Amino acid sequence: MGSYARTLAAVAMAFLASVALAAGTVESISGNAEVQARDGKVVPLTTHQPIDDGATVKTGRGSLLVLRFDDGHTMVLAENTEFRVEEYRFEAAKPEAGNIVFSLLKGALRSITGLIGERNHQNFALRAPQATIGIRGTDFMAALANNMYVSVTSGSIAAANAAGTVTFAAGATGMVASSTALAAAIPATALPGTVVTTFAQLSNVGLAAGSAAGTSSSGSGGAGIDGTPGAGPGGGAGGAGAGGAGAAGAGAAAAGGISAAAISAGALAAAALAASASSSSPSTSSSTTPGTTGTTGTTGTR
């Protein structure tokens, strides 16, 4: 294989590696946001951009951001929010071994469970200064406004800290005053006005269930941030709709994220170069699949 062919092969392989290693992608964005990588580099966020393990995402004033992770887990970030991917591990063939640890450092978000949380509830944790949230197959919202406020749309969550653990079922609203105060149920009318407004905005973002996106070859349509659906890869809806199939039909490819055509193009380029090399000289190859060792996300302060 000549130097030109070797260069093309390296580029193609690097592309495929970047697709496989990204924890998720920016599915849709309204306004402005930025991401800080683990190495400290900060860049503006755009639609389709990969979000890697260890990244910290910040949204600007008046912004709304939808992130779709590889297992179909979806996070909707409200304006002026700071969110970190502490740990994300996912193997499409064995989703129950995956692990998710997110942190809400500022602002508000909506979380919709994907395959990891659906197959193993213990392997998801959302950390916040006041408590750590565990899930039971859930669509919920959380906001930081001096206290931490939560609202559960479906499933249930457990808010845990040094004072103990409190479970909130679908339809419940709760508050956690500090890391040493037990979470308590409150009526929705007791939520601060700013939190009510934010929760309403997050609720109005049309989303298909994350786990459904991860188990089907075609995504199911939900309205995008602007309220208009658009066709995504594999028949999934664009904007904030559900993604298409991942590896072995189990991983979620974010709709409006890295397109199926782009992934196919990279794969075809690598395959073509490999075929060219094998026709000109003998070669041996081996295929290995990196294993994923999931660590249990716990509901409690660390």
C-alpha positions as CSV (number, residue, x, y, z in Angstrom):
1,M,0.0,0.0,0.0
2,G,1.4,3.4,-1.0
3,S,1.8,6.3,1.4
4,Y,-1.3,8.0,0.0
5,A,-3.4,4.9,0.6
6,R,-2.0,4.5,4.1
7,T,-2.9,8.1,4.8
8,L,-6.4,7.6,3.6
9,A,-6.8,4.5,5.7
10,A,-5.5,6.2,8.8
11,V,-8.0,9.1,8.3
12,A,-10.9,6.6,7.7
13,M,-10.0,4.6,10.8
14,A,-9.7,7.7,12.9
15,F,-13.2,8.8,11.7
16,L,-14.7,5.5,12.7
17,A,-12.9,5.5,16.0
18,S,-14.3,9.0,16.8
19,V,-17.8,7.8,16.0
20,A,-17.5,4.8,18.3
21,L,-15.8,6.7,21.2
22,A,-18.2,9.7,21.4
23,A,-20.6,9.3,24.3
24,G,-23.4,11.2,22.4
25,T,-24.2,14.0,20.0
26,V,-25.9,17.3,19.9
27,E,-29.2,16.4,18.5
28,S,-30.6,20.0,18.3
29,I,-29.8,23.4,19.6
30,S,-31.6,26.7,19.9
31,G,-29.4,29.7,20.9
32,N,-25.8,29.2,21.9
33,A,-23.8,26.7,23.9
34,E,-20.3,25.6,24.4
35,V,-18.5,22.4,25.5
36,Q,-15.3,22.1,27.6
37,A,-13.4,18.9,26.9
38,R,-11.6,17.0,29.6
39,D,-8.3,18.6,28.5
40,G,-9.8,22.1,29.1
41,K,-10.3,23.1,25.5
42,V,-13.6,25.1,25.0
43,V,-15.4,25.2,21.7
44,P,-18.9,26.4,20.6
45,L,-21.5,23.6,20.1
46,T,-23.2,22.9,16.9
47,T,-25.8,20.4,15.8
48,H,-24.3,16.9,15.1
49,Q,-21.3,17.6,17.3
50,P,-20.0,14.7,19.4
51,I,-20.0,14.9,23.2
52,D,-17.3,12.9,24.8
53,D,-16.9,11.3,28.2
54,G,-15.6,14.0,30.6
55,A,-17.1,16.9,28.7
56,T,-18.8,19.9,30.4
57,V,-21.6,21.5,28.5
58,K,-22.8,25.1,29.1
59,T,-25.9,26.7,27.6
60,G,-26.3,30.5,27.2
61,R,-29.2,32.8,27.9
62,G,-32.4,31.9,26.0
63,S,-30.9,28.6,24.8
64,L,-32.2,25.1,24.7
65,L,-30.1,22.0,23.9
66,V,-30.9,18.4,23.3
67,L,-28.2,15.7,23.8
68,R,-28.8,12.1,22.6
69,F,-26.4,9.5,24.1
70,D,-25.4,6.2,22.4
71,D,-27.8,4.1,24.5
72,G,-30.7,6.4,23.6
73,H,-30.6,8.4,26.9
74,T,-31.7,12.0,26.2
75,M,-30.9,15.1,28.1
76,V,-32.6,18.5,27.4
77,L,-30.7,21.4,28.9
78,A,-32.4,24.7,29.7
79,E,-30.8,28.1,29.4
80,N,-27.9,29.0,31.7
81,T,-27.2,25.4,32.5
82,E,-23.9,23.7,33.3
83,F,-23.9,19.9,32.8
84,R,-21.0,17.4,33.0
85,V,-20.6,13.9,31.6
86,E,-18.7,12.4,34.5
87,E,-18.7,8.8,33.2
88,Y,-20.4,7.2,30.3
89,R,-19.8,3.5,29.3
90,F,-22.0,1.7,26.8
91,E,-21.7,-1.6,24.9
92,A,-24.6,-2.1,22.5
93,A,-24.5,-5.9,22.8
94,K,-24.6,-5.7,26.6
95,P,-26.4,-2.4,27.7
96,E,-27.0,-3.7,31.3
97,A,-23.2,-3.5,31.8
98,G,-23.1,0.2,30.9
99,N,-22.8,3.0,33.4
100,I,-23.9,6.6,33.5
101,V,-22.8,9.3,35.9
102,F,-23.9,12.9,35.0
103,S,-23.7,16.1,37.1
104,L,-26.0,19.1,37.1
105,L,-23.8,21.9,38.3
106,K,-26.1,24.8,37.5
107,G,-29.5,25.5,35.8
108,A,-32.1,22.9,34.8
109,L,-32.5,19.8,32.7
110,R,-34.9,17.0,31.6
111,S,-33.7,13.4,31.6
112,I,-35.3,10.6,29.6
113,T,-34.0,7.1,30.3
114,G,-32.2,5.0,27.6
115,L,-31.1,1.4,27.4
116,I,-28.6,1.5,30.3
117,G,-31.1,2.9,32.8
118,E,-33.8,0.7,31.5
119,R,-31.8,-2.6,31.8
120,N,-30.0,-1.7,35.0
121,H,-31.5,1.0,37.2
122,Q,-28.6,1.0,39.5
123,N,-26.2,2.1,36.7
124,F,-27.5,5.6,36.4
125,A,-26.8,8.6,38.7
126,L,-27.4,12.3,38.3
127,R,-25.3,14.2,40.8
128,A,-26.2,17.7,42.1
129,P,-25.0,19.7,45.1
130,Q,-28.0,18.8,47.2
131,A,-28.5,15.1,46.3
132,T,-27.9,12.3,43.8
133,I,-30.8,11.2,41.7
134,G,-31.3,7.5,40.8
135,I,-34.0,6.3,38.4
136,R,-36.6,3.6,37.8
137,G,-37.2,3.9,34.0
138,T,-37.9,7.6,34.1
139,D,-38.7,10.9,32.4
140,F,-38.0,13.6,35.0
141,M,-36.8,17.2,35.4
142,A,-34.5,18.8,37.9
143,A,-33.6,22.5,38.5
144,L,-31.2,24.3,40.8
145,A,-32.5,27.5,42.3
146,N,-31.0,27.8,45.7
147,N,-32.8,24.5,46.5
148,M,-33.0,21.6,44.1
149,Y,-36.4,21.0,42.6
150,V,-37.6,17.8,40.8
151,S,-40.7,16.9,38.9
152,V,-41.4,13.3,37.7
153,T,-43.3,12.8,34.4
154,S,-43.1,9.0,34.3
155,G,-41.4,6.2,36.2
156,S,-39.9,7.2,39.6
157,I,-36.7,8.7,41.0
158,A,-34.9,8.4,44.3
159,A,-33.2,11.5,45.8
160,A,-30.4,10.5,48.1
161,N,-28.0,12.4,50.3
162,A,-26.5,12.3,53.8
163,A,-30.0,12.6,55.4
164,G,-31.4,9.6,53.6
165,T,-33.3,8.6,50.4
166,V,-36.8,9.7,49.3
167,T,-38.6,8.2,46.3
168,F,-40.8,10.3,44.1
169,A,-43.3,8.6,41.8
170,A,-44.8,9.8,38.5
171,G,-46.7,13.1,39.0
172,A,-44.8,14.0,42.1
173,T,-42.9,17.3,42.7
174,G,-40.1,17.5,45.3
175,M,-37.5,19.7,46.9
176,V,-34.1,19.2,48.5
177,A,-32.8,22.1,50.5
178,S,-29.2,20.9,51.0
179,S,-27.0,17.9,51.1
180,T,-27.8,17.3,54.7
181,A,-31.6,17.9,54.4
182,L,-34.0,15.0,53.5
183,A,-35.8,15.5,50.2
184,A,-39.5,16.3,50.7
185,A,-42.6,16.2,48.4
186,I,-44.2,19.6,47.7
187,P,-47.2,20.7,45.7
188,A,-46.5,22.0,42.2
189,T,-47.9,25.3,43.3
190,A,-45.0,25.7,45.7
191,L,-42.4,25.7,42.9
192,P,-40.7,29.1,42.3
193,G,-42.1,30.9,39.3
194,T,-38.8,30.6,37.4
195,V,-38.8,26.9,37.9
196,V,-42.4,26.5,36.8
197,T,-41.5,28.4,33.6
198,T,-38.4,26.3,33.0
199,F,-40.2,23.0,33.6
200,A,-42.9,24.0,31.2
201,Q,-40.4,24.8,28.5
202,L,-38.6,21.5,29.0
203,S,-41.9,19.6,29.0
204,N,-42.9,21.1,25.7
205,V,-39.8,19.7,23.9
206,G,-41.3,16.7,22.0
207,L,-39.1,13.6,22.5
208,A,-39.6,10.0,21.8
209,A,-38.6,7.5,24.5
210,G,-34.8,7.1,24.5
211,S,-34.8,3.3,25.0
212,A,-37.3,2.9,22.1
213,A,-34.8,4.8,19.9
214,G,-32.1,2.3,20.9
215,T,-34.0,-0.9,20.1
216,S,-35.5,-0.1,16.7
217,S,-34.1,0.4,13.3
218,S,-36.3,3.4,12.8
219,G,-36.7,6.3,15.3
220,S,-40.1,7.5,16.3
221,G,-40.9,11.1,15.6
222,G,-41.1,13.9,18.1
223,A,-41.3,17.6,17.6
224,G,-38.0,19.4,17.5
225,I,-37.1,22.4,19.6
226,D,-38.8,24.6,17.1
227,G,-41.8,22.4,17.1
228,T,-41.4,21.1,13.6
229,P,-40.5,17.5,12.8
230,G,-37.9,16.6,10.3
231,A,-36.7,13.3,8.8
232,G,-33.6,11.9,10.4
233,P,-31.5,8.8,9.7
234,G,-33.3,5.5,9.6
235,G,-36.7,7.2,9.5
236,G,-36.3,8.8,12.9
237,A,-37.5,12.3,13.4
238,G,-35.1,15.2,13.2
239,G,-34.8,18.0,15.7
240,A,-35.5,16.4,19.1
241,G,-37.0,13.2,17.6
242,A,-35.7,9.7,18.4
243,G,-32.6,8.3,16.8
244,G,-32.0,5.3,14.5
245,A,-30.5,1.9,15.2
246,G,-27.1,1.5,16.7
247,A,-24.8,-1.5,16.6
248,A,-26.7,-4.8,16.4
249,G,-29.9,-2.8,16.5
250,A,-29.4,-1.9,20.1
251,G,-27.5,1.4,20.3
252,A,-29.2,4.7,19.5
253,A,-27.8,6.9,16.8
254,A,-29.0,10.4,17.5
255,A,-31.4,11.8,14.9
256,G,-29.9,14.8,13.3
257,G,-26.5,13.6,14.8
258,I,-23.7,12.0,12.8
259,S,-25.7,10.8,9.8
260,A,-25.9,7.2,8.8
261,A,-24.6,8.2,5.4
262,A,-21.5,9.7,6.9
263,I,-20.8,6.6,9.0
264,S,-21.4,4.4,6.0
265,A,-19.1,6.5,3.9
266,G,-16.3,6.2,6.5
267,A,-16.9,2.4,6.7
268,L,-16.9,2.0,3.0
269,A,-13.7,4.0,2.6
270,A,-11.9,1.9,5.2
271,A,-13.2,-1.3,3.6
272,A,-12.2,-0.3,0.1
273,L,-8.7,0.6,1.2
274,A,-8.4,-2.7,3.1
275,A,-9.5,-4.6,0.0
276,S,-7.0,-2.7,-2.2
277,A,-4.2,-3.5,0.2
278,S,-5.1,-7.2,0.4
279,S,-5.2,-7.5,-3.4
280,S,-1.6,-6.2,-3.7
281,S,0.0,-8.0,-0.8
282,P,-0.8,-10.8,1.7
283,S,-2.1,-9.6,5.0
284,T,-3.5,-10.9,8.2
285,S,-6.1,-9.3,10.3
286,S,-7.8,-9.7,13.6
287,S,-11.0,-8.2,15.0
288,T,-11.4,-7.4,18.6
289,T,-14.3,-5.8,20.4
290,P,-13.4,-3.7,23.4
291,G,-15.2,-4.9,26.4
292,T,-17.1,-2.6,28.7
293,T,-17.0,-3.0,32.4
294,G,-19.9,-1.2,34.0
295,T,-19.5,0.3,37.4
296,T,-22.6,0.8,39.5
297,G,-24.0,4.3,39.7
298,T,-25.1,4.7,43.3
299,T,-27.8,7.0,44.7
300,G,-26.0,8.8,47.5
301,T,-23.4,11.5,48.0
302,R,-19.7,10.7,47.5
